[in-house]
Amino acid sequence: MAALLDRKVHLKSMLLFCAAVLLVGLFFIYNTCLVETINSYKVLDEHNRARARQVEQDVGQGKRPRYILLYTSFFEDNLWGLPAETLRPDYFSMGHCPVTDCVQTTNHQLLPSVTDYDAVVFHVATRWDGPLPAVRSPQQVYVAAEMESPAHTKHTLSLDGSYFNWTMTYRLDSDVLFNYMNIVDLESGEVISPALRPAWRNGFYEYSNTTIAETVSGKHKMAAQFVSHCGALSGRDRLVKKIQSAGLQVDVYGTCGPLKCPRGNSECNQMLDTMYWFYLSFENSLCVDYVTEKLYNALEHNIVPIVFGGADYNRFMPPGSYINVQDYATVIELVDYLRYLVDNPTEYVKYFWWKEHYALERTNWHCDLCVKLHSVNARERVQYYRNIKAWWYDDACTAKSKIEF
């Protein structure tokens, strides 16, 4: 029995000794290995070297960038608003794209065959009069691109069953988002919106800013609207007239109004900051997620946008950064609230609270398309839109607004 007890004591001592050695060893390893690797410059250098070796290996194995062919024009613009016919990985790098190994072109002859492109993009807002590809590779992705609403889509899409693999539109359920601007959190750098359920900060009710208050104190005109498409299906022209009839001054610039101000004119932009209290961001149709540059034109200035559309605007901008016409039963209620804000500048200034937390950022749809083409999940999943017309049109728009006018 004594021998057994001595053996247990000896075993316990050995275990304690081993544990102590292990702790010392772990401490030694931490000090000699882990602490050293916390040198961020060394980590970055090693990462870049490893990445360069991987790129060389990929080239040696015959791997190549993803090639994107913009098959049609974008309305009359053959370059889709991009700076050159062919954009290579260095362009994607300059745009800080998370993935840069792509080549995008409008040149159909850049590669020997149309089947050599990884993605072929078609602008489907209008009917394409040119010939479609005569052959197609099973590995290719055909992309339907569209920034216009269903109310202004001239291509019927009725013959395109199982033709397109991906959609690239303003709608948030698209495969690739084709929108105007993102909202970025200034602290984290994270893109917050557009998103189906963005996580917004709070701050509207407590906000005050003397600098902005001084800036807006010189404003002396009520509202401005810039519009060139008259007779829109949303009825925005009639709505503006009703607002004017209710006694609110609205200066209409462009084809649909008596006033002129050339696009891009610096004086036009300046007057939004110094002269007008409100900017009418009224859309031409009331469709899901349809938010155009009209909203962002206002948000780039010290002016409060009044929005009218079919979107859930909280998916795009934080609550308390805009006034939604659809939140009011009548035009009189809307006009009364606008007059209240003008008479109470401290309440008006609260609509700028978001600018201390967020910034506008131009989107790079070509970056998003490049990222998706490199995604293993996206590439390995075979996907076709069997009825893209139904996806695009069903329950997408409404002709009746919530506000009466």
BARODO-48261 format. One record per residue (C-alpha): residue in one letter; x, y, z. Coordinates in steps of 0.001 Angstrom, whole numbers, plus 524288, in hexadecimal, padded with zeros to 5 digits. Example, Ala and Ser with C-alpha at 12.3 -4.5 7.8 and 13.67 -1.06 7.14 Angstrom:
% residues 2
A8300C7EE6C81E78/S835667FBDC81BE4/
This chain:
% residues 405
M800008000080000/A80B1A8098580389/A811A6806907F6C2/L80517809947EF93/L803C18168D7F69E/D811E7819ED7F3A8/R80F6D816D07E54C/K8036C81FBB7E4FA/V80AE982AB97EB82/H815FA828D87E1D6/L80C77828DA7D660/K805E9835387DB65/S8131783BD47DCD0/M816B4837DC7CF06/L809E783D607C9BD/L80C1284A387D0D5/F819F684AB27CBC2/C815688481B7BDD9/A80AEB852877BEFD/A8150685C407C3BF/V81E0F858B87B88F/L812C085A1C7AF0A/L80F458678E7B44D/V81D7486BBB7B38C/G81E0B866437A5E2/L811C586D4F7A1AE/F816E0879EC7A78A/F823AD877D07A056/I81CA3875167938E/Y8140B8811379542/N81FAB889D479817/T828468849578D5D/C81E0888228782D3/L810EC888A7784B2/V815A9895AB789D1/E81F2D896B377EA0/T814AA8946677474/I80CA689FA7779CE/N815CE8A836771B3/S80B768AC32767CC/Y8154B8B06A75D76/K81B988A30475DA1/V80E5C89C5675CB5/L80A848A51075146/D8176B8A2BB74A4E/E8164E8940574BD6/H8082A8946474727/N80BD389C3573B00/R817208930E737E6/A80E518872A7394A/R8040D88D92730B4/A80E25890B07263B/R812B48827B7266C/Q8049687DFF724FD/V8026A8871A71967/E80EAB881D5712C8/Q80A068740771580/D7FC9E876E870FCC/V802A387CAB70384/G80B71870CF70248/Q7FF9E867F270330/G7F8A186F5D6F872/K7EEC68765A70126/R7EA0D883766FC2E/P7E1BE88F0170091/R7D30188EDA6FF4B/Y7CF28895456F270/I7C2D489D986F1BF/L7BCE48A1B26E4C2/L7B34D8AD0B6E49D/Y7AC3E8A7A46D8CF/T7A2AA8B2C56D64F/S7A38E8C1696D811/F79DB48C83B6E3E7/F793598D0186DCB6/E79BFD8D7F56D362/D7A8558D6716DB83/N7B1048CBBB6D610/L7BA658CCCB6E19A/W7B0068CC226EC51/G7B5728D8816F27D/L7C2DA8D2586F472/P7CF958D8F16F07E/A7D4798CF3A6E637/E7D0548C4426DD39/T7D7F58BA386E511/L7DA8F8BAC16F3B7/R7E4F18B1B56F918/P7E88E8AD8470705/D7F02C8BA147098C/Y7E37E8C1CA707E7/F7DC9A8B915711BD/S7E8318BB1171AF2/M7E75C8C9DD719CD/G7D9068C8FB71D6B/H7DC8D8C18D729EB/C7D4938B5E872591/P7D5948AA7872F10/V7D8408A1A57235B/T7DFEB8A71F717E8/D7E2B689BA470EF2/C7D8D689F5570473/V7D8F18A4FB6F6C3/Q7CCD68AC4C6F233/T7CAD98B0676E431/T7C1258B4F96D9FB/N7C9E88AF836CF30/H7C3968A31D6C9FA/Q7D06D89F2A6C379/L7D9108A0236CF7F/L7D86B8914F6D0F3/P7D7C8887A56C59C/S7C9B4883A16C847/V7BE16888F66CFC7/T7BDEE87BF96D70C/D7CB1E87F646DD3F/Y7C524889E96E5E2/D7C15E8863C6F3B4/A7B61F88FF86F411/V7AE67896476E917/V7A6808A2356ED47/F79A588A7166E61F/H7939A8B41B6E8B4/V785368B05B6E86B/A77EC18BD9A6EA3D/T77D4E8BEAF6DB99/R77C108B4EC6D08E/W789348B0B66CB03/D789228B18E6BC21/G796298AAE06B9F4/P7984A89C296B89D/L798C0893FB6C4F9/P7A3DC88A516C75E/A7A26387EBE6BE40/V7A9148755E6C7A8/R7A9EB874876D65E/S7B27F86D346DFF0/P7AC12866246EB79/Q7B5E386C8B6F4A6/Q7B24387A576F085/V7A9C2883896F86D/Y79FFE88BD36F0CE/V79C71898126F87E/A790418A0976F6CF/A793BE8AE9D6FAA4/E7895F8B8E56FD49/M788A48C5D7704A2/E77B628CA436FF88/S76EE18C63370666/P7658B8BC1670097/A75CE08C78D6FCA8/H767948CBEE6F347/T76D008BEF06EE87/K76B7C8BE916DFC2/H770D68B0BC6DE66/T765558A7866E0D4/L76DA289C5D6E677/S762D4892F86E256/L76BE888AC76D9D1/D776DD88A326E3C3/G772C787E316EB86/S77EBD876E06F097/Y78784880396E900/F78D53888376F418/N794EC882B16FF92/W7964488F12707A8/T78F5A89C0870947/M7969F8A8CE70B52/T78CA48B33770F0F/Y7894B8BD4B71974/R780AD8B36572074/L7864E8AE3972D1B/D7830F8A02A72982/S78B908A0ED71D4D/D797588982371BD5/V79FFE8A424719F7/L79B958B16871EE6/F79B908BBEB71452/N798A68C82671C2B/Y79D578D62B71D58/M7A39F8D7CD72AB0/N7A66F8D0E773781/I7A5D08D6167455F/V7B2498D32D74CFF/D7B43E8D3BE75BB4/L7BF0D8DD9975E5B/E7C4088D66476A53/S7C48E8C87A76552/G7C5548CACB756A6/E7BA648C0E1754F5/V7B0788C25D749FE/I7A3668C3907510D/S79A108C588745D5/P793708C2CB73CE4/A78F558B69C74442/L782EB8AF5F74794/R784F98B15F75638/P78F798BBAC75890/A793C78BDEB7669F/W792BB8CCAA76833/R797C58D4BC77383/N78EAD8DDAA77B24/G790AD8EC2F77CDF/F785F18F41177674/Y77E9C8F8AA78289/E78A7F8FD3C78A45/Y791FB9037D77F14/S795B5911D077E29/N7A02F918CA7765E/T7A2879276E77721/T7AAFE927AA76AEB/I7A068921A576271/A7964392A307691E/E79DDB9364C764E9/T79F07930F075718/V7908692E7575575/S78CA093B5F75BBE/G78EE8941FA74EA5/K78596939327471A/H77A27940DD7418F/K77361937DA737AC/M76B0792C2573AE9/A76D6A9212473132/A7743091DDA72470/Q771EF912EB71ABE/F77A5E90EDE70F30/V772F7906A37055B/S773CA903C56F6CF/H76A168F8856F558/C75C888FE736F4F3/G74FB78F7396F68E/A755A48EC646FED6/L74D318E0CF702B5/S74EEC8E3E17111D/G7471D8F06970F4D/R752018F8A071525/D74EB39043270C50/R740D9904AD711CC/L7461D9031B71F93/V74F1C90ED571DE3/K743CB916FA718E9/K73BB191308724CE/I746D6916FF72DC7/Q747D492413726E1/S73902925D2727EA/A73A319238D7368B/G7429F92FBA73739/L75051929F673752/Q75A0192FEF72DC3/V7603492590724EF/D769EC929D771A81/V76A3091FC470F8C/Y7769E91F3670762/G77865917CB6FAAC/T76FC5913956EF6C/C7639A912A76F7EB/G7649F9202A6FE01/P766D192E646FAA5/L7745D92F57700B5/K7815592AE96FB06/C78DEB926E2701AE/P797DE91EF76F9D1/R79B82911AB6FF3C/G7A8609125170697/N7A81592118707F0/S7AEDC924D3714B3/E7A52A92FD771745/C799E19261C7167F/N7A06791DBB720C0/Q7A3A89295272962/M795C792E4F729C9/L7913F9217072F93/D799D29244073B4A/T796F5932B573C9F/M7897F935B3736F0/Y7800C92A4473825/W77AA99234274403/F775DB9171373CE5/Y7792090EFB730DD/L76E489072772A48/S773C38F99B7275C/F767B88F48672060/E769198E7F571868/N762918E59770B46/S75C7C8D8CA70FF5/L758B58D2A371CEE/C760918C60E71CC9/V767298BD71726EB/D775198C20772A27/Y774A58CC0971F21/V77CE38D74F72444/T7846E8DF6F71A85/E78EC28E9FB71ABD/K7848A8F42071E82/L785778F00E72CC1/Y794418EFF872CEB/N795138FD2172612/A78E32902E8731D0/L795B98FB4E73C17/E7A29790091736EA/H79E3690E3A73B01/N79901914F77471E/I78AFA913BE742D5/V7803E90A9174765/P77B069013E73CF4/I76C718FED773BBA/V76AED8F17573592/F75FBB8EBA572DD4/G760E48DDC6728E2/G75D848CF9C72B1F/A7699E8CBE1732DD/D76B7E8C98A74156/Y774CF8D4EF742CC/N77A1B8CFEE74FC3/R7811C8C5AB747A4/F788C68D0B07415A/M789FA8DBC174B3B/P788B58DC8E75A0C/P77BBD8E11175FB5/G77C1A8EF9276254/S784178F2F77563D/Y778AF8F50874CEA/I76A118F81374C9E/N761758EDF9745F9/V755658F33373F1B/Q74EF28E5E1740CE/D74EE08E7BB74FA1/Y744508F23574E4E/A7360A8F02E74B3A/T734458FD0A743F7/V73C4D907A673D95/I7377691176747B3/E73D419093E752C1/L74A319088774B9C/V74ACC91723748E1/D7474A91A58756FA/Y752C39122975BD1/L75C339188C7523D/R7580F925FA756E8/Y759F59217B764F3/L7681691DC2761F5/V76AD092ADD75B94/D7653B931DA76775/N76D419291F7709A/P77B259286076B1B/T780159202477684/E776939157B7724C/Y77ABB916FF7641A/V789299157B76796/K786769083B76DC9/Y785129029D76016/F793CD903DA75E80/W797388FB6E76A5F/W79B778F00F761D9/K7A6AE8F79D75BA5/E7AEB98F6467680C/H7ADE58E7717672A/Y7ACCB8E410758BB/A7B2058E7E474B6E/L7AD898E5DC73D7F/E7B5FA8DD147350D/R7B4F98DAC77267E/T7B24F8CCAF72312/N7BAC38C43871A54/W7B1D38BA377142C/H7BD1C8B4D670C32/C7C4188B1CE7190C/D7B83F8AA6C71E27/L7B6FA8A2CE71184/C7C56B89F42711FB/V7C43789A9F72011/K7B87D8922471CDE/L7BF3388C0C71127/H7CA4F887D071A11/S7C118882587244B/V7C1CB87390724AD/N7B3AA8724972917/A7AEB887B2671E57/R7B68D87478713C5/E7B34786692717B6/R7A4A2868E67192D/V79D818679770C49/Q792D5871F870BF4/Y7893B87682701AA/Y77D9787F9C7024E/R772E88772D6FC7D/N7699A882C66FC15/I7714E88F476FD89/K7659E897336F8E7/A75DD4892B9704C4/W7694F8959A70DCE/W76A688A35570860/Y75BFD8A71570761/D7541A89F7471178/D7502C8A84171CEB/A75B728B1687199A/C753FE8BE23717BE/T7476F8C4D271B64/A73FC98CF89714A1/K739298D4B0720EB/S7405E8DC9E72B1A/K73D378DD0E7399C/I73BE98EBD3739F9/E72FAC8F1B7733FB/F731858FBD57294C/
